[in-house]
Amino acid sequence: MSKKVLIIGFVWPEPKSSAAGSRMMQIIQVFLNQNYQITFASPCAKSDNAFDLTTIGVSQVAIELNNASFDTFITELNPNVVVFDRFMMEEQFGWRVAENCPSALRILDTEDLHFLRKGRQQAFKNKQPFTDEYLFSDPAKREIASIYRCDLTLIISEAEIEILRHRFKVDPALLHYLPFMLDPVSSEGIRKLPSFEERNHFITIGNFIHEPNYNAVLFLKETIWPLIRKQVPKAEMHVYGSYASQKVNQLHNKKEGFIIKGFVEDANQAMQEAKVCLAAIRFGAGLKGKLTEAMQNGTPCVTTTIGAEGMFGDFQANGFISDNPQEFAANAVALYTNKNLWIEKQQNGFEVINDRFNKNEIKKGFIAILDKTIQELRNHRQNNFTGQILMHHTLQSTKFMSKWIEEKNK
């Protein structure tokens, strides 16, 4: 019997633009390796940066919001597994999947916990500490309801698992820790990397549609970079990222050595040319792709507590973690000028990649939980009665709201 998976994407994957795009490609690869027939569907318009999934044997289908055509489509496809890329897609299509393919395993991939990122952003805006008032929010109600309605939710960071289990008392049986799945760094690969002497300048990278990335660049430009530049006047700050808007481009200042480079075709090459990566992230959630890219390419990093969250576990960081601008700048300069320190921190990064993000180990765990949940689906759902309650009410409310919008659109 052929195994089929339908992935409903919030956007089409853009692995060269965002960590979320890379992670989606990693998940697709796991299903391909398990001989699943994969269909990727999205209501979103495709950008030029979208990866052509047909080149790896994945079908691409455009779907519509609030339209019964999806019911016909999914009934004919009849997938064994449906993956919702972010909770907004589960809200839109989850009830239709449950109604038309009740025996399909429903998986939510959060990418990061949106309510956590938004709550931290709001607290930052309000210049307030991040308290329960920002955590127990309406977005949290929506996202956690979505987690309960699904059979399994993929969580990218151990820190987020902790929050869901201990602050919100979510049943651990509904959650699966699935971080980035990366190729180990071999000693041969390490030997080929450019040395300390062959590298120059500082780098930061990140898609600018993502508000934490823009804010981090602003923090570098206004506060941290002037402190670094005073001590290493010939160094430059190279800022890479897709979707650089006018407000991003106007931060470009050649005289100050603050260079907005925009979209980069090969992030690995850019990372290997740089001596130190800076990730001055003041709010956000999930895991930071720029940090794993830095570690893979042997580029030590200075980041913040939020940037490092869920990244290093019991391992030493591939650089320094600091929330104080003066300390952040001093650490950046130390890495930039001290070869022995630089090599020591670089080595830490290789260990983190090989031990914490080793794709072979992580894939095994994912496949095991996938197979187990499919086999025990009936019992699994009976044990999640809260999910049944939420699905019952969603089927009533969301279903009729959607049908009303559909009628209105006619």
C-alpha positions in Angstrom: 0.0 0.0 0.0 1.4 3.4 -0.9 2.0 5.9 1.9 0.9 9.4 1.2 1.6 12.6 3.1 0.0 16.0 2.5 1.9 19.0 3.8 -0.2 22.2 4.0 2.3 25.1 3.9 1.8 28.6 5.3 4.3 29.6 2.6 6.2 27.7 -0.1 9.6 26.6 1.3 12.5 29.0 0.7 15.5 27.2 2.1 17.9 30.0 1.0 15.8 32.7 2.7 14.9 31.4 6.1 15.6 28.7 8.7 11.9 27.7 8.6 12.3 27.0 4.8 15.4 24.8 5.5 13.6 23.0 8.3 10.6 22.2 6.1 13.0 20.8 3.5 14.5 18.5 6.2 11.1 17.2 7.1 10.2 16.6 3.5 13.5 14.6 3.1 12.5 12.3 6.1 9.2 11.5 4.4 11.0 10.9 1.0 13.5 8.5 2.7 10.5 6.6 4.1 9.0 6.2 0.6 6.0 8.5 1.1 4.3 10.0 -1.9 4.4 13.7 -0.9 2.0 16.5 -1.9 2.8 20.0 -0.8 -0.2 22.4 -0.9 -0.4 26.1 0.0 -2.8 29.0 -0.4 0.1 31.4 -0.5 1.5 33.0 -3.7 4.9 31.7 -4.8 7.9 34.0 -4.6 11.0 33.8 -6.8 12.9 32.3 -3.9 10.6 29.3 -3.5 12.2 26.0 -4.0 10.9 24.0 -6.9 9.7 20.8 -5.1 8.9 19.0 -8.3 12.7 18.6 -8.8 12.8 16.2 -5.8 9.6 14.3 -6.8 7.1 16.3 -4.6 3.8 17.4 -6.1 2.9 21.1 -5.8 -0.8 22.1 -5.5 -2.3 25.6 -5.0 -5.3 25.5 -2.6 -7.8 28.1 -1.6 -8.9 29.3 1.8 -12.6 29.0 2.7 -13.4 26.9 -0.3 -15.1 23.5 -0.6 -12.7 22.6 -3.5 -10.2 21.6 -0.7 -12.7 18.9 0.4 -12.8 17.3 -3.0 -9.0 17.6 -3.3 -8.2 15.9 0.0 -10.9 13.2 -0.4 -9.4 12.2 -3.8 -5.8 12.4 -2.4 -6.7 10.4 0.7 -3.4 10.9 2.6 -2.3 8.7 5.6 -0.6 11.8 7.2 -1.3 15.5 7.0 1.3 18.0 8.2 0.1 21.6 9.0 2.9 24.1 8.6 2.2 26.5 11.5 -1.0 26.6 13.5 -2.8 29.1 11.2 -3.0 26.3 8.5 -4.5 23.9 11.1 -7.1 26.5 12.0 -8.0 26.9 8.3 -7.9 23.3 7.1 -7.8 21.1 10.2 -11.6 20.7 10.4 -11.8 19.9 6.7 -9.1 17.2 7.1 -10.9 15.7 10.2 -14.2 15.6 8.3 -13.0 14.2 5.0 -10.0 12.0 6.1 -10.8 11.1 9.8 -8.2 8.4 9.9 -5.3 10.5 8.7 -2.6 11.3 11.3 -2.6 15.0 11.9 0.8 16.6 12.7 1.4 20.3 13.5 4.8 21.7 12.8 5.0 24.9 14.9 8.4 26.1 13.4 8.6 28.2 16.6 6.0 29.0 19.2 4.3 32.1 17.7 2.7 33.1 21.0 6.1 33.1 22.7 7.7 35.2 20.0 4.8 37.7 19.9 4.6 37.9 23.7 8.3 38.7 24.0 8.0 41.2 21.2 5.1 43.0 23.0 7.0 43.0 26.3 10.0 44.5 24.5 7.9 47.2 22.9 6.3 48.0 26.2 9.8 48.1 27.8 8.5 45.6 30.4 9.9 42.3 31.7 8.4 39.2 30.0 5.8 38.0 32.6 2.8 35.7 32.6 0.6 38.5 31.3 2.5 38.3 28.0 2.7 34.5 28.0 -1.0 33.6 28.8 -2.3 35.5 25.8 -5.0 35.1 23.1 -2.4 33.9 20.6 -1.3 31.2 23.2 -5.0 30.0 23.4 -5.2 29.7 19.6 -1.8 27.9 19.2 -2.3 25.5 22.1 -5.8 24.7 21.0 -4.3 23.7 17.7 -1.7 21.5 19.5 -4.5 19.7 21.2 -6.5 19.2 18.0 -3.6 17.5 16.4 -2.3 14.0 17.1 1.4 15.1 17.3 3.1 18.5 17.4 6.7 19.0 16.3 8.6 21.4 18.6 12.0 22.7 17.5 13.4 23.8 20.9 13.7 22.0 24.3 13.0 25.4 25.9 9.6 25.5 24.2 8.8 21.9 25.2 9.5 23.0 28.8 7.1 25.9 28.6 4.3 23.8 27.1 4.7 21.0 29.6 5.3 23.0 32.8 3.6 26.3 32.2 0.6 25.1 30.2 0.5 21.4 31.4 0.3 20.0 27.8 0.4 16.2 27.7 4.0 15.2 26.7 2.4 12.4 24.5 1.3 15.2 22.1 4.7 16.7 21.7 7.8 15.6 19.9 11.2 17.4 20.0 12.4 17.8 16.4 15.2 20.3 16.1 17.2 21.1 13.0 18.4 17.8 11.3 21.9 18.5 10.1 24.8 16.6 8.5 27.6 16.0 10.9 30.8 18.1 10.3 33.6 15.7 9.4 37.3 16.2 10.2 37.9 16.4 6.4 35.3 19.1 6.1 36.9 21.0 9.0 40.3 20.9 7.4 38.9 22.5 4.2 37.4 25.5 6.0 39.2 28.8 5.7 41.6 29.6 8.7 41.5 32.5 11.1 44.0 34.4 9.0 42.0 33.8 5.8 38.8 35.4 7.1 37.7 39.0 7.5 34.9 41.1 8.9 31.7 40.4 11.0 28.5 38.9 9.6 24.9 38.6 10.5 22.2 37.0 8.4 18.4 36.6 8.4 15.2 37.1 6.5 14.0 40.7 7.1 10.2 39.8 7.0 11.0 38.3 10.4 10.7 41.2 12.8 13.3 39.8 15.4 15.9 39.9 12.6 15.3 43.5 11.6 15.3 44.6 15.3 18.6 42.7 15.8 20.2 44.6 12.9 19.0 47.9 14.3 20.4 47.1 17.7 23.8 46.3 16.0 23.8 49.5 13.9 22.7 51.9 16.7 24.4 50.5 19.8 26.8 47.6 19.4 28.6 48.3 16.1 30.0 51.7 17.1 31.6 50.1 20.2 33.2 47.4 18.1 34.4 49.7 15.3 36.2 51.9 17.8 38.4 49.0 18.7 38.8 47.4 15.2 38.4 50.4 12.9 39.2 48.5 9.7 36.6 45.8 10.3 33.2 45.8 8.5 29.8 44.5 9.5 28.2 42.6 6.6 24.4 42.2 6.8 22.8 39.5 4.7 19.2 38.6 4.3 16.3 38.3 1.9 13.5 40.8 1.6 15.5 43.9 2.6 13.1 46.8 2.6 13.8 50.5 2.4 14.1 50.8 6.2 16.7 48.1 6.1 18.7 49.5 3.2 18.8 52.9 4.7 21.0 51.5 7.5 23.8 50.9 5.0 26.8 53.2 5.7 30.0 52.4 3.9 31.9 55.1 5.9 31.0 53.4 9.2 31.7 50.0 7.7 28.1 48.9 8.1 27.3 47.2 4.8 23.8 45.9 3.8 24.5 43.1 1.4 20.9 41.7 1.0 20.0 38.3 -0.4 22.9 35.8 -0.6 22.8 32.9 -3.0 25.3 30.8 -0.9 25.0 31.5 2.9 27.7 28.9 3.7 30.3 30.7 1.5 29.4 34.1 3.1 29.7 32.6 6.6 33.1 31.0 5.8 34.5 34.3 4.5 33.6 36.0 7.8 35.6 35.8 11.0 32.8 36.3 13.6 29.0 36.1 13.4 26.8 38.5 15.5 23.2 37.6 16.4 22.0 40.4 18.7 18.4 39.1 19.0 16.3 40.9 21.6 13.1 38.9 21.2 12.0 35.7 19.4 11.5 32.0 19.8 12.6 28.7 18.3 16.1 27.9 17.1 18.2 30.4 15.2 19.3 29.1 11.8 22.1 31.7 11.6 23.8 30.1 14.7 23.7 26.6 13.3 25.0 28.0 9.9 27.8 29.7 11.8 28.7 26.5 13.7 28.6 24.4 10.5 31.0 26.8 8.8 33.4 27.2 11.7 32.4 30.8 12.4 32.4 31.7 16.2 29.4 33.7 17.3 28.3 36.3 19.9 24.6 36.2 20.7 22.1 37.0 23.4 20.2 34.8 25.9 17.2 34.7 23.5 19.5 33.9 20.6 21.1 31.0 22.5 17.9 29.6 23.8 17.5 25.8 23.1 20.7 25.8 21.1 23.6 24.5 23.2 22.1 22.2 25.9 25.0 21.1 28.2 27.6 22.0 25.6 29.8 25.1 25.6 28.7 27.8 23.1 30.6 28.5 19.9 31.4 31.9 21.3 29.8 34.1 23.9 26.3 34.9 25.2 25.6 38.4 26.4 22.7 40.8 26.8 24.8 43.8 27.7 25.9 45.9 24.7 29.4 46.8 26.1 30.0 43.1 27.0 28.6 41.9 23.7 31.0 44.3 21.8 34.0 43.3 24.0 33.4 39.6 23.4 33.1 40.2 19.6 36.4 42.1 19.6 38.1 39.3 21.6 37.0 36.7 19.1 38.0 38.9 16.2 41.5 39.5 17.5 42.5 36.4 19.6 43.3 33.4 17.4 43.5 30.8 20.2 40.2 31.9 21.7 38.6 31.8 18.1 39.9 28.2 17.5 38.6 27.1 20.9 35.1 28.5 20.3 35.0 27.2 16.7 35.7 23.6 18.1 32.8 24.0 20.5 30.5 24.7 17.5 31.5 21.5 15.7 30.7 19.5 18.8 27.2 21.0 19.2 26.4 20.3 15.5 27.6 16.7 15.7 26.0 15.8 19.1 22.8 17.9 19.3 21.7 18.2 15.6 23.0 15.0 14.1 20.4 14.3 11.5 20.7 10.5 11.5 19.9 10.2 15.3 17.0 12.8 15.1 15.4 11.1 12.1 15.4 7.7 13.8 13.4 9.2 16.7 11.0 11.0 14.4 10.3 7.9 12.3 9.8 5.8 15.4 7.2 8.2 16.9 5.5 8.6 13.5 5.0 4.8 13.1 4.0 4.3 16.7 1.3 7.0 16.6 -0.1 5.8 13.3 -0.4 2.2 14.7 -2.0 3.3 18.0 -4.0 6.3 16.6 -7.3 5.2 18.1 -6.0 4.9 21.6 -3.8 7.9 21.2 -6.9 10.0 20.4 -9.0 8.5 23.2 -6.3 9.6 25.6 -6.5 13.2 24.3 -10.1 14.0 25.2 -9.3 17.7 25.4 -8.4 17.5 21.8 -11.7 15.8 20.9 -13.6 18.6 22.8 -11.7 21.3 20.9 -12.2 19.5 17.5 -16.0 19.2 18.2 -16.4 22.9 18.9 -14.0 23.9 16.1 -16.1 21.8 13.6 -19.1 23.8 14.7 -17.7 27.3 14.8 -14.8 27.4 12.3 -16.7 25.2 9.8 -19.7 27.5 9.7 -17.6 30.7 9.7 -15.7 29.3 6.7 -18.9 28.3 4.9 -20.4 31.7 5.6 -17.2 33.4 4.0 -17.5 31.0 1.1 -21.1 32.0 0.5 -20.2 35.6 0.8 -17.4 35.3 -1.7 -19.7 33.8 -4.3 
